[in-house]
Amino acid sequence: MAAATTITVNDGQGTPAAHSFIPVRKNGSLVEWEERSTPHTPAGYYILGISGGDTRGSSQIIRSKVSLSVPLEVLDTSTSTYLYSNTARFILDILMPKAMTAAQRADLAAYLKNITANAVVTNLVSNLDAPF
């Protein structure tokens, strides 16, 4: 099992900025990280969650999850305070039969990486350009 350490991910701006997510809490198999440098208040922290499935249980399926929540920051000019009334997020559910081999899990990891980087998926999110 890997130790929870800082995870650094670049954003999608014209000049990408690195965002460092630091581990902040663990609840069972769920570990959460926060990116604290972007928002002006704690309500705006970006939260990354990763939970690993139980490989020792009786279920024949290992379920893992990866999620990211990004509160959308808005400055209220009348009060000069920052508000976070909306949140963007994604959630990935990963279901793997225990019978999968290491090579099959490596293939699944490659599919995950390559599908999320595919132009159809990135255009869906970046440009609201859904496939038809």
BELNOR-V730554 format. One record per residue. N is the residue number from 1. PHI is phi in radians with two decimals (NA if undefined). NEAR is the number of other ideal C-beta (glycine too) atoms within 10 Angstrom. Layout:
BEGIN
[[N/PHI/NEAR] [N/PHI/NEAR]]
END
This chain:
BEGIN
[[1/NA/6] [2/-1.38/7] [3/-1.28/6] [4/-1.31/16] [5/-2.23/10] [6/-1.03/10] [7/-2.00/14] [8/-1.92/11] [9/-2.33/14] [10/-1.42/10] [11/-1.49/13] [12/-1.88/9] [13/-1.25/7] [14/-0.96/4] [15/-1.97/6] [16/-1.01/10] [17/-1.89/10] [18/-1.43/9] [19/-1.99/17] [20/-1.73/13] [21/-1.71/22] [22/-1.81/15] [23/-1.16/16] [24/-2.19/14] [25/-2.81/12] [26/-2.33/11] [27/-2.34/9] [28/1.13/7] [29/-1.53/14] [30/-1.50/13] [31/-2.00/18] [32/-2.06/19] [33/-2.06/23] [34/-2.20/17] [35/-1.78/22] [36/-1.83/15] [37/-1.54/12] [38/-1.36/14] [39/-1.43/17] [40/-1.56/11] [41/-2.40/12] [42/-1.01/9] [43/-1.10/12] [44/-1.74/19] [45/-1.03/20] [46/-1.34/22] [47/-2.14/18] [48/-1.86/21] [49/-2.15/17] [50/-2.37/20] [51/-2.20/18] [52/-1.74/15] [53/-1.31/17] [54/-1.42/14] [55/-1.50/10] [56/-1.78/7] [57/-1.24/10] [58/-1.42/5] [59/-1.13/12] [60/-1.52/9] [61/-2.05/12] [62/-1.77/17] [63/-1.92/14] [64/-2.15/15] [65/-2.49/16] [66/-2.24/14] [67/-2.44/16] [68/-2.41/18] [69/-2.06/15] [70/-2.17/21] [71/-1.11/21] [72/-1.62/11] [73/-1.53/16] [74/-2.33/13] [75/-1.52/11] [76/-1.44/9] [77/-1.19/7] [78/-1.32/6] [79/-1.98/8] [80/1.01/7] [81/-2.00/11] [82/-1.68/15] [83/-2.02/15] [84/-2.33/17] [85/-1.53/9] [86/-2.30/10] [87/-2.37/12] [88/-1.63/11] [89/-2.74/12] [90/-2.35/11] [91/-2.40/10] [92/-1.94/12] [93/-1.74/9] [94/-2.08/16] [95/-2.00/11] [96/-2.25/16] [97/-1.10/10] [98/-1.04/12] [99/-1.29/8] [100/-1.10/13] [101/-1.50/8] [102/-1.05/7] [103/-1.15/8] [104/-1.18/12] [105/-1.17/13] [106/-1.11/11] [107/-1.09/12] [108/-1.07/14] [109/-1.08/11] [110/-1.15/10] [111/-1.06/10] [112/-1.01/13] [113/-1.08/10] [114/-1.32/10] [115/-1.19/10] [116/-1.20/12] [117/-1.60/9] [118/-1.14/11] [119/-1.03/9] [120/-1.09/10] [121/-1.24/13] [122/-1.14/13] [123/-1.19/13] [124/-1.02/13] [125/-1.43/12] [126/-1.20/10] [127/-2.08/8] [128/0.96/7] [129/-1.73/12] [130/-1.34/8] [131/-1.20/7] [132/-2.27/3]]
END
